[in-house]
Amino acid sequence: MFKKILIANRGEIACRVMATARKLGIKTVAVYSDADAGAKHVAMADEAYRIGPAPVSESYLKTDAIIDVCRKSGAEAVHPGYGFLSENPDFVDALDKAGITFIGPSSRSIGAMGLKDAAKALMVEAGVPVVPGYHGDNQDPDFLKSEAEQIGYPVLIKARAGGGGKGMRRVDDPKDFLDALKGAQREGEASFGDGRVLIEKYLTKPRHIEIQVFGDNHGNAVHLFERDCSLQRRHQKVIEEAPAPGMPEEMRRAMGEAAVKAAKAIDYSGAGTIEFIADVSDGLRSDRFYFMEMNTRLQVEHPVTEMITGEDLVEWQLRVASGEPLPKSQDELSFGGWAFEARLYAEDAPKGFLPAIGTLDHLVLPEDSARVDSGVRAGDEITPYYDPMIAKVIVHGPTRDAALGKLLASLEATEVAGCVTNAAFLAALCRHEGFARGDVDTGLIDRDLNSLIREPEVPEDAVALAALTALGLTRPAEGHDPFATLAGWRIWSASRQYALLEIAGERLDVEVHARGHRRFAVHLPGGIRQYTLIKVTDGAYTYECEGHRARAAVASSKKGLTVFLNGHAFPIILPDTLSADEEAASAGDQLVAPMPGLVKVLTARAGNKVTKDQPLVILEAMKMEHTLKAPRDGVIGEVLVSEGEQVTDGTVLLALGEEESDAVA
């Protein structure tokens, strides 16, 4: 076994690998960029070395820098995590040349599965079923469009390199094909340095089911059963589970055998995942699943497999890479219970899942009720440079219903302030009737998106607690002075105080009367309500209002307050009462960058007439493209940015004027 390894990654996966290494008595070496100098994975490691500035091309993707750190630290092997260099055969070759072990498959195996078109041709030879489509080298746009017409719409355009939903476009109408093709090619080039694509038939009711495989250097290969990853948005996984709901034993056996056959076809060693797509228009059937791709690394969702099998897959990786045979044979592997994983991201679901940045001023993760894999702590910053994952929340239960209930409770106990998250969206998915029944497919989120991202109205209890907090009336009493409990109380008459709050863009003056002994009368839009604070500890409140007792929490951040109540987070701004009351520029007159990013495509020109929802700017953020559209009909008065320009969150990209009769068309 290795004595010291380097983890060529960051965030939660670096922390995850370090946890197993520590369990096995292996020393760990971290690498970090300038943006990660104070990161959790740096603090966890036994040693840490700076490798460059924040951009990944200047730090985490620098092979020479990582090899140099291996030499300085004496690390015998490198664990790549996922993403970055994890599926780069050139990186593996460079490590091999330097005499350093790569904790993963050979460069030959990675290369064989690295390009989707070549991988599918290989699978056809191995007898593994593949999705109908065009996987050839001809990249002429008109030729690809004709192939799409032969396949039959809808089709899916996919970048042939990489994964993670990048470089993928669904096309339902032939007239949209060429624009979608250009977008997929740009994303493929930006993410993987390869803009070539393949075209496949889009299944109208597909399920994304994958098989965890493992091989060693002694000719052995096994599978560790399936995971269902059908809950996706923008082709990226949101909630994963194991096993797959409704999976017939015959199909499980057929998929497992096909996955092992695929792994053996390339002499695979280490952890890998064979991703299949199943046509469930007629239910799950053993003759209706198709190979999509192989991920030649550990998957983000590997914990659900660990939870149902009781195996530590990172430990398996380390043992196999050090030359040991697989810890178990196929006959010795089994699973029990049910597991879910939800990916908690800094992103704004109601705004199209835009990545968010900010400081995690308040962070409470449900570590008592769930396994939480995270690479951040309270006070850490979510930057625009890397994937905005905050944590993976993983649960296990004896049945699917029990596990799903546990996941919902864990998500409702999650508290994040200072940065918007998708926690409410994840909880809404857990409550979704179809998902609860196990009736899932990759189109579920898109079909029911409006209900899943619907934001609840801020309840009056949240408004009252925010007002009491803003006025400083909720601070715990210090010492034993009985008068310390009389917050806001006056000897001659009832104290009147006013809290100015901003909720959903509207300002509200909330009048509060202190009644003594932590009792308050709060004037709310629905009338005057009486509140008593029963218990206050570190922002967590037990309160009573007119005979109803409940619990809540309130966290402060630079942006104001966040009230956590009934499983929801309600952000409330505290306006600066000393500043002039300035109205923000009308959203209808400006197009504003909703996040930091690169202006990839700019179709807007000053003087052009535009119509509402007309695409004007394509902004690239975190290697994903986001199309920004005209907020209304009008004429472009001024374009304030240019293609190739890096912009920050809130940058005004262009200004709209009213349409005039002599405007240029």
C-alpha positions as CSV (number, residue, x, y, z in Angstrom):
1,M,0.0,0.0,0.0
2,F,1.1,3.6,-0.7
3,K,2.6,5.7,2.1
4,K,1.8,9.1,0.6
5,I,-0.5,10.2,-2.2
6,L,-1.2,13.5,-3.9
7,I,-4.8,14.5,-4.7
8,A,-4.9,16.4,-8.0
9,N,-8.2,18.0,-7.3
10,R,-10.1,20.3,-4.9
11,G,-13.4,20.7,-3.1
12,E,-15.5,17.8,-1.7
13,I,-13.8,15.0,-3.8
14,A,-10.4,16.0,-2.5
15,C,-11.8,15.9,1.1
16,R,-13.5,12.6,0.4
17,V,-10.3,10.9,-0.8
18,M,-8.4,12.3,2.1
19,A,-10.9,10.7,4.6
20,T,-10.3,7.2,3.3
21,A,-6.5,7.8,3.0
22,R,-6.4,8.8,6.6
23,K,-8.4,5.7,7.6
24,L,-5.8,3.6,5.9
25,G,-2.8,5.5,7.4
26,I,-1.8,7.1,4.1
27,K,-0.4,10.6,4.2
28,T,-2.0,13.1,1.8
29,V,-0.7,16.0,-0.2
30,A,-3.0,18.8,-1.5
31,V,-2.5,21.2,-4.3
32,Y,-4.2,24.5,-4.5
33,S,-4.7,27.6,-6.6
34,D,-4.7,31.2,-5.3
35,A,-8.5,31.1,-5.0
36,D,-8.2,28.0,-2.8
37,A,-5.4,29.0,-0.4
38,G,-7.7,28.8,2.6
39,A,-9.9,25.9,1.4
40,K,-11.0,23.0,3.4
41,H,-9.1,20.4,1.4
42,V,-5.9,22.4,2.0
43,A,-6.5,22.3,5.8
44,M,-7.3,18.6,5.8
45,A,-4.1,17.5,4.0
46,D,-0.9,16.6,5.7
47,E,0.9,18.9,3.2
48,A,-0.2,21.4,0.7
49,Y,1.5,23.2,-2.2
50,R,0.4,26.2,-4.4
51,I,0.3,25.4,-8.1
52,G,-0.9,28.6,-9.7
53,P,-3.5,31.3,-10.1
54,A,-7.3,30.7,-9.9
55,P,-8.1,29.7,-13.5
56,V,-7.9,25.9,-13.9
57,S,-5.7,26.2,-17.0
58,E,-3.1,27.9,-14.9
59,S,-3.4,25.6,-11.9
60,Y,-5.3,22.3,-11.6
61,L,-4.7,21.4,-15.3
62,K,-1.0,22.0,-15.1
63,T,0.6,18.5,-15.4
64,D,4.1,19.7,-14.9
65,A,3.2,21.6,-11.7
66,I,1.5,18.5,-10.2
67,I,4.5,16.2,-11.1
68,D,6.8,18.8,-9.6
69,V,4.8,18.7,-6.3
70,C,5.0,14.9,-6.3
71,R,8.8,15.1,-6.5
72,K,9.0,17.7,-3.7
73,S,6.6,15.9,-1.4
74,G,7.6,12.3,-2.1
75,A,4.1,11.3,-3.1
76,E,4.2,7.9,-4.7
77,A,0.8,8.1,-6.5
78,V,-1.8,10.6,-7.7
79,H,-5.6,10.4,-7.2
80,P,-7.3,12.6,-9.8
81,G,-10.8,12.8,-8.2
82,Y,-13.2,13.6,-11.0
83,G,-13.1,16.3,-13.6
84,F,-9.9,18.2,-14.3
85,L,-7.2,15.7,-15.3
86,S,-9.1,12.5,-14.2
87,E,-9.8,11.3,-17.8
88,N,-6.7,12.8,-19.5
89,P,-4.6,10.0,-21.0
90,D,-1.6,12.4,-21.6
91,F,-1.6,13.1,-17.8
92,V,-1.4,9.4,-17.1
93,D,1.4,8.9,-19.5
94,A,3.3,11.8,-18.0
95,L,2.9,10.3,-14.5
96,D,4.1,6.9,-15.8
97,K,7.2,8.5,-17.4
98,A,7.9,10.2,-14.1
99,G,7.6,6.9,-12.1
100,I,4.4,8.0,-10.3
101,T,1.4,5.7,-10.1
102,F,-1.9,7.0,-11.4
103,I,-4.8,5.8,-9.2
104,G,-7.1,4.9,-12.0
105,P,-7.1,3.1,-15.4
106,S,-4.4,3.0,-18.0
107,S,-4.1,5.7,-20.6
108,R,-5.0,3.2,-23.2
109,S,-8.3,2.4,-21.4
110,I,-9.1,6.1,-21.0
111,G,-8.3,6.8,-24.6
112,A,-10.5,4.0,-25.8
113,M,-13.5,5.5,-23.9
114,G,-12.6,9.2,-24.1
115,L,-14.4,9.9,-27.4
116,K,-18.0,8.9,-27.5
117,D,-18.0,8.0,-31.2
118,A,-15.0,5.7,-30.9
119,A,-16.3,4.1,-27.7
120,K,-19.6,3.3,-29.3
121,A,-17.9,1.6,-32.2
122,L,-15.9,-0.4,-29.8
123,M,-19.0,-1.4,-27.8
124,V,-20.7,-2.6,-31.0
125,E,-17.8,-4.9,-31.6
126,A,-18.1,-6.2,-28.0
127,G,-21.8,-6.9,-28.4
128,V,-23.0,-4.1,-26.2
129,P,-26.2,-2.4,-27.5
130,V,-25.8,1.3,-28.4
131,V,-28.3,4.1,-29.2
132,P,-29.1,4.6,-32.9
133,G,-27.3,7.6,-34.3
134,Y,-24.4,9.0,-36.3
135,H,-21.0,8.6,-34.7
136,G,-18.7,9.2,-37.7
137,D,-16.0,11.8,-38.5
138,N,-17.9,13.9,-41.0
139,Q,-18.6,17.2,-39.2
140,D,-20.0,19.2,-42.1
141,P,-23.1,21.0,-40.7
142,D,-25.4,20.2,-43.7
143,F,-24.3,16.5,-43.6
144,L,-25.0,16.3,-39.9
145,K,-28.4,17.9,-40.4
146,S,-29.2,15.3,-43.1
147,E,-28.2,12.5,-40.7
148,A,-30.5,14.0,-38.0
149,E,-33.4,13.9,-40.5
150,Q,-32.6,10.2,-41.3
151,I,-32.5,9.4,-37.5
152,G,-35.7,11.2,-37.0
153,Y,-36.5,14.1,-34.6
154,P,-36.1,14.7,-31.7
155,V,-32.4,14.2,-31.8
156,L,-29.6,14.8,-29.3
157,I,-26.4,16.6,-30.3
158,K,-23.5,15.6,-28.1
159,A,-19.9,16.7,-27.9
160,R,-17.9,13.6,-28.5
161,A,-15.4,14.4,-25.8
162,G,-16.1,14.9,-22.1
163,G,-19.4,14.8,-20.2
164,G,-21.3,16.5,-17.4
165,G,-24.0,17.7,-19.7
166,K,-21.6,20.1,-21.5
167,G,-21.9,20.3,-25.2
168,M,-25.3,18.7,-25.4
169,R,-28.4,20.1,-27.2
170,R,-31.8,18.5,-27.7
171,V,-33.4,19.5,-31.0
172,D,-37.1,18.9,-31.8
173,D,-37.4,21.0,-34.9
174,P,-35.1,20.8,-38.0
175,K,-35.1,24.7,-38.3
176,D,-33.3,24.8,-34.9
177,F,-30.7,22.2,-35.7
178,L,-27.9,24.5,-37.0
179,D,-28.0,26.9,-34.1
180,A,-28.1,24.1,-31.6
181,L,-25.1,22.5,-33.4
182,K,-23.1,25.7,-33.1
183,G,-23.8,26.0,-29.4
184,A,-22.8,22.3,-28.8
185,Q,-19.6,22.8,-30.7
186,R,-18.7,26.0,-28.8
187,E,-19.3,24.3,-25.5
188,G,-17.4,21.2,-26.5
189,E,-14.4,23.3,-27.6
190,A,-14.5,25.4,-24.4
191,S,-14.9,22.5,-22.0
192,F,-12.8,19.8,-23.7
193,G,-10.8,21.4,-26.5
194,D,-12.8,19.4,-29.0
195,G,-15.8,20.8,-30.9
196,R,-16.7,17.6,-32.8
197,V,-20.1,16.1,-32.1
198,L,-22.2,13.0,-32.7
199,I,-26.0,12.8,-33.3
200,E,-28.3,10.4,-31.6
201,K,-31.9,9.5,-31.4
202,Y,-33.5,11.2,-28.5
203,L,-35.7,8.8,-26.6
204,T,-39.0,10.4,-25.5
205,K,-39.2,8.6,-22.2
206,P,-35.7,7.7,-21.2
207,R,-34.2,6.7,-17.9
208,H,-30.5,7.2,-17.2
209,I,-29.3,4.0,-15.4
210,E,-25.6,3.4,-14.8
211,I,-23.6,0.5,-13.6
212,Q,-20.6,0.8,-11.3
213,V,-17.8,-1.4,-12.5
214,F,-14.4,-2.3,-11.1
215,G,-11.4,-4.0,-12.6
216,D,-7.9,-4.9,-11.4
217,N,-4.5,-5.6,-12.9
218,H,-5.0,-9.4,-12.6
219,G,-7.8,-9.7,-15.2
220,N,-10.7,-9.5,-12.8
221,A,-13.8,-7.3,-13.3
222,V,-17.0,-7.0,-11.4
223,H,-20.0,-4.7,-11.1
224,L,-21.5,-3.2,-8.0
225,F,-25.1,-2.9,-9.2
226,E,-26.9,0.1,-10.6
227,R,-27.7,3.7,-9.9
228,D,-30.6,5.6,-11.3
229,C,-29.6,9.1,-12.4
230,S,-32.7,10.1,-14.3
231,L,-33.5,13.3,-12.3
232,Q,-31.6,15.8,-14.5
233,R,-31.7,19.3,-15.7
234,R,-29.6,20.5,-18.6
235,H,-28.3,16.9,-18.8
236,Q,-26.7,17.2,-15.4
237,K,-27.7,14.9,-12.5
238,V,-29.6,16.4,-9.6
239,I,-30.7,13.5,-7.4
240,E,-29.3,10.0,-7.8
241,E,-30.4,6.8,-6.1
242,A,-29.5,3.1,-5.8
243,P,-30.9,0.7,-6.6
244,A,-33.0,1.8,-9.6
245,P,-36.8,1.8,-8.8
246,G,-38.8,-0.9,-10.4
247,M,-35.7,-2.7,-11.8
248,P,-36.6,-6.3,-12.8
249,E,-33.9,-8.8,-11.7
250,E,-33.6,-10.0,-15.3
251,M,-32.7,-6.5,-16.5
252,R,-30.3,-5.9,-13.6
253,R,-28.5,-9.1,-14.5
254,A,-28.4,-8.2,-18.2
255,M,-27.1,-4.7,-17.6
256,G,-24.5,-5.9,-15.1
257,E,-23.2,-8.5,-17.6
258,A,-23.1,-5.9,-20.4
259,A,-21.2,-3.5,-18.2
260,V,-18.6,-6.1,-17.2
261,K,-18.3,-7.1,-20.9
262,A,-17.6,-3.4,-21.7
263,A,-14.9,-3.1,-19.0
264,K,-13.2,-6.3,-20.1
265,A,-13.1,-5.1,-23.7
266,I,-10.6,-2.5,-22.7
267,D,-8.7,-4.4,-20.0
268,Y,-10.1,-1.9,-17.4
269,S,-8.5,-1.4,-14.0
270,G,-9.9,0.8,-11.2
271,A,-13.3,2.4,-10.7
272,G,-15.5,3.1,-13.8
273,T,-19.1,3.7,-14.7
274,I,-20.9,2.4,-17.7
275,E,-23.8,4.7,-18.5
276,F,-26.9,3.3,-20.1
277,I,-30.0,4.9,-21.4
278,A,-33.2,2.9,-21.1
279,D,-36.4,3.4,-23.1
280,V,-39.1,3.1,-20.5
281,S,-42.0,4.0,-22.8
282,D,-43.1,0.4,-22.3
283,G,-41.6,-0.1,-18.8
284,L,-38.2,-1.3,-17.9
285,R,-37.2,-4.2,-20.2
286,S,-34.0,-6.1,-20.7
287,D,-34.0,-5.5,-24.4
288,R,-34.5,-1.7,-24.2
289,F,-31.3,-0.4,-22.8
290,Y,-28.4,1.2,-24.7
291,F,-24.7,2.1,-24.0
292,M,-24.2,5.8,-23.9
293,E,-20.6,6.3,-22.6
294,M,-18.1,5.1,-20.0
295,N,-16.7,7.4,-17.3
296,T,-13.2,6.2,-16.6
297,R,-13.1,7.6,-13.1
298,L,-14.9,7.7,-9.8
299,Q,-18.4,9.3,-10.2
300,V,-19.8,12.2,-8.2
301,E,-22.7,9.9,-7.2
302,H,-20.5,7.0,-6.0
303,P,-21.7,7.3,-2.3
304,V,-25.1,5.8,-3.1
305,T,-23.3,2.6,-4.2
306,E,-21.2,2.7,-1.1
307,M,-24.3,3.1,1.1
308,I,-26.2,0.0,-0.3
309,T,-23.1,-2.3,-0.6
310,G,-21.2,-1.2,2.4
311,E,-18.0,-0.9,0.3
312,D,-15.5,2.0,0.3
313,L,-14.9,2.6,-3.4
314,V,-11.9,4.9,-2.7
315,E,-10.3,2.2,-0.7
316,W,-10.9,-0.2,-3.6
317,Q,-9.2,2.3,-5.9
318,L,-6.2,2.6,-3.6
319,R,-5.8,-1.2,-3.2
320,V,-6.1,-1.9,-6.9
321,A,-3.7,0.8,-7.9
322,S,-1.1,-0.5,-5.4
323,G,-1.3,-3.9,-7.2
324,E,-3.8,-5.8,-5.0
325,P,-6.6,-7.9,-6.6
326,L,-10.2,-6.8,-6.2
327,P,-11.3,-7.1,-2.6
328,K,-14.4,-9.2,-3.6
329,S,-15.6,-11.4,-6.4
330,Q,-19.0,-10.9,-8.1
331,D,-20.5,-13.7,-6.0
332,E,-19.4,-12.0,-2.8
333,L,-21.1,-8.7,-3.6
334,S,-24.7,-7.9,-2.5
335,F,-26.7,-4.8,-1.6
336,G,-29.4,-3.9,0.8
337,G,-31.7,-1.0,1.6
338,W,-32.0,2.2,-0.5
339,A,-29.8,5.3,-0.9
340,F,-30.2,8.8,-2.3
341,E,-27.8,11.6,-3.0
342,A,-28.8,15.2,-3.6
343,R,-26.4,17.7,-5.0
344,L,-26.6,21.0,-3.1
345,Y,-25.4,23.8,-5.4
346,A,-25.0,27.5,-5.2
347,E,-27.4,28.2,-8.0
348,D,-30.7,30.1,-8.5
349,A,-33.3,27.6,-9.7
350,P,-36.1,30.1,-10.4
351,K,-33.6,32.0,-12.6
352,G,-32.8,29.1,-14.9
353,F,-30.3,27.4,-12.5
354,L,-27.8,30.2,-13.0
355,P,-24.6,29.6,-11.0
356,A,-24.3,31.9,-8.0
357,I,-21.4,33.3,-6.2
358,G,-21.1,34.7,-2.7
359,T,-19.8,34.1,0.8
360,L,-21.3,31.3,2.9
361,D,-22.0,33.6,5.9
362,H,-24.1,30.9,7.5
363,L,-23.9,27.1,6.8
364,V,-25.6,24.3,8.7
365,L,-25.5,20.9,7.0
366,P,-27.5,17.9,8.3
367,E,-24.6,15.9,9.5
368,D,-26.6,14.2,12.3
369,S,-29.2,12.8,9.9
370,A,-27.2,12.2,6.7
371,R,-23.7,11.6,5.3
372,V,-22.5,14.9,4.0
373,D,-19.6,15.1,1.6
374,S,-18.5,18.8,1.4
375,G,-15.5,20.8,0.5
376,V,-16.6,24.1,2.1
377,R,-17.2,25.6,5.5
378,A,-19.0,28.6,6.9
379,G,-17.2,31.7,5.8
380,D,-15.9,30.2,2.6
381,E,-16.5,31.9,-0.7
382,I,-18.2,30.4,-3.8
383,T,-16.1,31.8,-6.6
384,P,-16.8,31.9,-10.4
385,Y,-13.8,29.8,-11.1
386,Y,-15.0,26.3,-10.2
387,D,-18.1,24.1,-10.0
388,P,-20.5,25.8,-7.4
389,M,-21.2,22.6,-5.4
390,I,-21.6,23.2,-1.7
391,A,-22.2,19.6,-0.6
392,K,-23.6,16.2,-1.4
393,V,-26.4,15.1,1.0
394,I,-26.5,11.3,1.1
395,V,-29.0,9.1,3.0
396,H,-29.7,5.4,3.4
397,G,-32.9,3.6,4.6
398,P,-34.4,0.2,4.7
399,T,-36.9,1.0,2.0
400,R,-37.2,3.7,-0.8
401,D,-39.9,5.5,1.1
402,A,-37.9,5.6,4.3
403,A,-34.8,6.8,2.5
404,L,-36.7,9.5,0.6
405,G,-38.3,10.8,3.7
406,K,-34.9,11.0,5.4
407,L,-33.5,12.9,2.4
408,L,-36.4,15.4,2.6
409,A,-35.9,15.9,6.3
410,S,-32.2,16.4,5.8
411,L,-32.7,19.0,3.1
412,E,-35.3,20.9,5.2
413,A,-32.7,21.0,8.0
414,T,-30.1,22.6,5.7
415,E,-29.4,26.2,6.3
416,V,-27.3,28.4,3.9
417,A,-27.2,32.2,4.0
418,G,-25.1,34.6,2.0
419,C,-25.5,32.6,-1.2
420,V,-28.6,31.4,-3.0
421,T,-28.9,27.6,-3.3
422,N,-31.0,24.9,-4.9
423,A,-32.1,23.4,-1.5
424,A,-35.8,24.4,-1.9
425,F,-35.8,22.9,-5.5
426,L,-34.3,19.6,-4.2
427,A,-36.9,19.4,-1.4
428,A,-39.7,20.1,-3.9
429,L,-38.4,17.1,-6.0
430,C,-38.5,14.9,-2.9
431,R,-42.2,15.9,-2.5
432,H,-43.0,15.3,-6.2
433,E,-45.7,12.6,-6.5
434,G,-44.2,10.9,-9.5
435,F,-40.7,10.8,-8.1
436,A,-42.1,9.5,-4.8
437,R,-43.8,6.6,-6.7
438,G,-40.5,5.9,-8.6
439,D,-42.0,6.9,-11.9
440,V,-39.0,8.8,-13.1
441,D,-37.4,9.7,-16.4
442,T,-35.0,12.3,-17.7
443,G,-37.8,14.6,-18.7
444,L,-39.6,14.8,-15.3
445,I,-37.9,18.1,-14.2
446,D,-38.6,19.9,-17.5
447,R,-42.2,18.8,-17.5
448,D,-42.9,20.0,-14.0
449,L,-40.4,22.8,-13.7
450,N,-42.8,25.6,-12.9
451,S,-44.2,23.8,-9.9
452,L,-40.8,22.7,-8.7
453,I,-39.3,26.2,-8.7
454,R,-42.4,28.0,-7.5
455,E,-41.3,30.2,-4.6
456,P,-43.7,30.2,-1.5
457,E,-45.0,33.5,-0.2
458,V,-43.0,34.7,2.8
459,P,-45.2,33.8,5.9
460,E,-46.0,36.4,8.5
461,D,-44.1,34.5,11.2
462,A,-40.9,34.9,9.1
463,V,-41.6,38.7,8.7
464,A,-42.1,39.0,12.4
465,L,-38.9,37.1,13.3
466,A,-37.0,39.2,10.8
467,A,-38.3,42.4,12.3
468,L,-37.5,41.3,15.9
469,T,-34.0,40.3,14.8
470,A,-33.4,43.5,12.9
471,L,-34.3,45.5,16.0
472,G,-32.0,43.5,18.2
473,L,-34.9,42.2,20.3
474,T,-33.9,38.5,20.0
475,R,-30.5,38.6,21.6
476,P,-30.1,36.0,24.4
477,A,-30.1,37.4,27.9
478,E,-26.6,37.7,29.4
479,G,-26.0,37.1,33.1
480,H,-28.7,36.8,35.7
481,D,-30.2,40.3,35.6
482,P,-34.0,39.9,35.3
483,F,-34.2,43.2,33.5
484,A,-32.1,41.7,30.7
485,T,-35.2,39.8,29.6
486,L,-37.2,42.9,29.0
487,A,-35.9,43.7,25.5
488,G,-37.4,46.9,24.2
489,W,-39.5,47.5,27.3
490,R,-40.1,51.1,28.6
491,I,-41.1,51.9,32.2
492,W,-43.8,54.5,31.4
493,S,-45.4,53.1,28.3
494,A,-45.2,50.4,25.7
495,S,-42.1,50.8,23.5
496,R,-42.8,51.3,19.8
497,Q,-40.0,50.5,17.3
498,Y,-40.0,50.2,13.5
499,A,-38.1,47.7,11.3
500,L,-37.7,48.5,7.6
501,L,-37.6,45.3,5.6
502,E,-37.5,44.6,1.9
503,I,-39.3,41.4,0.8
504,A,-39.5,40.3,-2.8
505,G,-38.6,43.8,-4.0
506,E,-41.2,45.6,-1.8
507,R,-40.4,47.6,1.3
508,L,-42.4,47.1,4.5
509,D,-42.3,49.1,7.8
510,V,-43.1,46.7,10.6
511,E,-44.2,48.2,13.9
512,V,-43.2,46.3,17.1
513,H,-44.5,46.9,20.6
514,A,-42.5,45.3,23.4
515,R,-44.7,43.8,26.1
516,G,-42.0,42.6,28.5
517,H,-40.6,39.1,29.3
518,R,-39.8,38.5,25.6
519,R,-43.4,39.2,24.5
520,F,-44.1,41.4,21.5
521,A,-47.0,42.7,19.5
522,V,-46.0,42.8,15.9
523,H,-48.1,44.8,13.3
524,L,-48.2,42.7,10.1
525,P,-50.1,43.1,6.9
526,G,-52.7,40.5,8.2
527,G,-53.1,42.3,11.5
528,I,-51.5,42.5,14.9
529,R,-50.1,39.2,16.2
530,Q,-48.7,38.4,19.6
531,Y,-45.3,36.7,19.8
532,T,-43.4,35.2,22.7
533,L,-39.8,34.0,22.4
534,I,-39.7,30.8,24.5
535,K,-36.0,30.0,23.8
536,V,-33.2,31.7,21.9
537,T,-29.8,30.1,21.2
538,D,-27.4,31.2,18.5
539,G,-30.0,32.4,16.0
540,A,-32.3,29.4,16.7
541,Y,-35.7,30.3,18.1
542,T,-38.6,28.5,19.7
543,Y,-41.5,30.9,19.7
544,E,-45.2,31.0,20.3
545,C,-47.8,32.9,18.4
546,E,-51.4,32.9,19.5
547,G,-51.3,29.3,20.9
548,H,-49.1,27.8,18.2
549,R,-45.5,26.9,19.1
550,A,-42.9,26.5,16.4
551,R,-39.2,26.6,15.7
552,A,-37.2,28.8,13.3
553,A,-33.7,30.1,12.7
554,V,-32.5,33.5,11.5
555,A,-29.0,34.1,10.0
556,S,-27.4,37.4,9.2
557,S,-25.3,38.0,6.1
558,K,-24.0,40.9,4.2
559,K,-27.2,40.9,2.1
560,G,-29.5,41.0,5.1
561,L,-31.3,38.2,7.0
562,T,-32.4,34.7,6.0
563,V,-35.3,33.2,8.0
564,F,-35.3,29.3,8.0
565,L,-38.9,28.2,8.7
566,N,-41.0,25.2,7.7
567,G,-38.2,23.8,5.6
568,H,-37.8,27.0,3.5
569,A,-35.3,29.8,3.4
570,F,-36.7,33.3,3.2
571,P,-34.2,36.0,2.3
572,I,-35.1,39.4,3.6
573,I,-33.1,42.6,2.8
574,L,-32.5,45.3,5.4
575,P,-32.4,48.5,3.4
576,D,-30.0,51.3,4.4
577,T,-32.4,53.9,5.9
578,L,-29.7,56.6,5.7
579,S,-29.2,56.3,2.0
580,A,-31.4,58.0,-0.6
581,D,-34.3,56.0,-1.8
582,E,-33.1,55.2,-5.3
583,E,-35.0,52.9,-7.6
584,A,-33.0,50.4,-9.5
585,A,-32.9,50.8,-13.3
586,S,-35.9,49.3,-14.9
587,A,-35.3,45.7,-15.9
588,G,-37.1,46.5,-19.1
589,D,-34.6,49.1,-20.1
590,Q,-31.4,47.2,-19.5
591,L,-30.0,43.7,-20.1
592,V,-27.8,42.8,-17.1
593,A,-25.3,40.0,-16.6
594,P,-26.9,37.6,-14.0
595,M,-23.5,36.2,-13.1
596,P,-19.8,36.7,-13.8
597,G,-18.9,35.3,-17.2
598,L,-17.4,35.6,-20.7
599,V,-19.4,37.3,-23.5
600,K,-19.2,34.4,-26.0
601,V,-21.6,35.6,-28.6
602,L,-23.1,39.1,-29.2
603,T,-25.8,39.5,-31.8
604,A,-27.1,42.8,-30.6
605,R,-26.2,46.0,-32.5
606,A,-27.1,49.6,-31.7
607,G,-30.2,50.7,-33.5
608,N,-31.5,47.2,-34.1
609,K,-35.2,46.5,-33.5
610,V,-35.7,43.6,-31.1
611,T,-38.7,41.7,-29.8
612,K,-39.3,40.3,-26.4
613,D,-37.3,37.1,-25.7
614,Q,-35.1,37.5,-28.7
615,P,-31.6,36.1,-28.0
616,L,-29.1,38.9,-27.8
617,V,-26.1,37.6,-25.8
618,I,-24.6,34.2,-25.0
619,L,-22.7,34.3,-21.7
620,E,-20.3,31.5,-20.8
621,A,-20.0,30.8,-17.0
622,M,-18.4,27.8,-15.5
623,K,-18.0,26.3,-19.0
624,M,-21.8,26.4,-19.6
625,E,-23.5,28.7,-22.0
626,H,-26.4,30.9,-20.9
627,T,-28.6,32.7,-23.5
628,L,-29.7,36.2,-22.4
629,K,-32.8,37.5,-24.2
630,A,-34.5,40.9,-24.8
631,P,-36.7,41.9,-21.8
632,R,-39.2,43.6,-24.1
633,D,-39.8,44.9,-27.6
634,G,-37.8,48.0,-28.5
635,V,-34.7,49.3,-30.1
636,I,-31.1,48.8,-28.9
637,G,-29.9,52.1,-27.8
638,E,-26.3,51.2,-26.8
639,V,-24.2,48.1,-26.6
640,L,-21.8,48.3,-23.6
641,V,-19.7,45.1,-24.0
642,S,-18.0,43.3,-26.8
643,E,-17.4,39.6,-27.6
644,G,-14.6,38.0,-25.6
645,E,-15.1,40.5,-22.7
646,Q,-15.1,39.1,-19.2
647,V,-17.9,40.7,-17.2
648,T,-18.9,40.6,-13.5
649,D,-22.3,40.0,-11.9
650,G,-24.6,43.0,-12.5
651,T,-22.7,44.4,-15.5
652,V,-25.1,46.3,-17.8
653,L,-24.6,44.6,-21.2
654,L,-26.8,46.9,-23.3
655,A,-29.5,49.5,-23.0
656,L,-32.9,49.5,-24.7
657,G,-34.9,52.5,-25.9
658,E,-38.4,52.9,-27.2
659,E,-39.1,51.9,-30.8
660,E,-39.2,54.9,-33.1
661,S,-40.6,55.1,-36.6
662,D,-37.2,56.0,-38.1
663,A,-35.2,53.4,-36.2
664,V,-32.8,51.3,-38.2
665,A,-34.2,47.8,-38.8
